[in-house]
Amino acid sequence: PNIVIHNGYDPEAFHPDEVSGSAVRRSLRVAHGAFLLGSISRWNSQKDIPNLLRALRMTAEQGLRTQCLLIGRGLEDGNAELADLIRRHGCEQLVVPLGSRSDVQGLARAIDLHLLSSSGGEAFPNVVAETMLSGTPNVVTDVGDSALMVGNSGWVLPPQNPEAMSHATRDAHLERTDVS
């Protein structure tokens, strides 16, 4: 018989911690009660940052005011190609490119929703498991094992569909405000 052993995660590193998440939000000057999105990724064409930006723009046009932290290698202000994409999509006020960070655990707790916009190239995206372990729900594209990982606890949508990502983001916000 075939046996599948998925990746293991350190529960000491990734777990819900409201105090830690709030401290990170304060350090980033996030307004109290703001709906904060995050995309923990890297600058790579398979991560489909253009469709993520399209979805963020659509979400803002529908009246949901939020910001999205772009976290990971190449997702920083010094990336001229990224800066051009952000300008072309009208997302200057919607995204905060943070680049590589050593405090990913705290960031995973600080965001209200994690967005994985990949169009391919994923197998078992660790960031989905790490954010879920941190108590953060996910909106993921149906690539690799993302749908299997999220199951019924988040939103799974087709790749390269910014309308679906925008809709799922608004649904997640409504769900959060219904619970609060």
C-alpha positions, 0 to 999 in steps of 0.5 A: 500500500502507498503511504503519504506522509505530509510535511510536519510543522512546529506547533510552537512556531505556528499557533494562534496568538492574538497578543503577538498578532496585535503587536505586529499590527501595531508595529505596521501601524494597521488601524484597529479593526482593519481587515488586513490581508496578506500574501506570503509568497515570492516574486515568481510568475507562477505566484500570479501577482498580477491577478492578485492585484486585479482582485484587490482592485476589484475588492476595493471598487466594491467598497471593501477598504483593506490593505494587503501585505506582500511578504516574501523574497522580491516583494519589496519596494526595490522591485521596479517590475512589481512597483510598475504592476502596482501602479498599473493596477491602481493598487498603491493604497491597497498593498504594502510590499514588505519583502523578506521578513524574519517574523513570518510567524507573527505576520501569519497571526496578524493578518485576517486572511491569507491569499494564495494566488498561484496559477501553478507550480505548487505542490504542498504549499507550506504557507497555507498550513502555517497560516491555518495553524496560526488561526488565519483562514485562506483563500487559495487557488486550486493548484497542487494540494491547496484545496486538500489542505484548506478543505471546508475551512476556507475558500478554493477557487480556480486559478487566474480568476480575480473575480472569484478571489475578490468575491471570496475576500468579500465573503471572508470579510462578511464572515468575520464581521458576522462573528465579531 
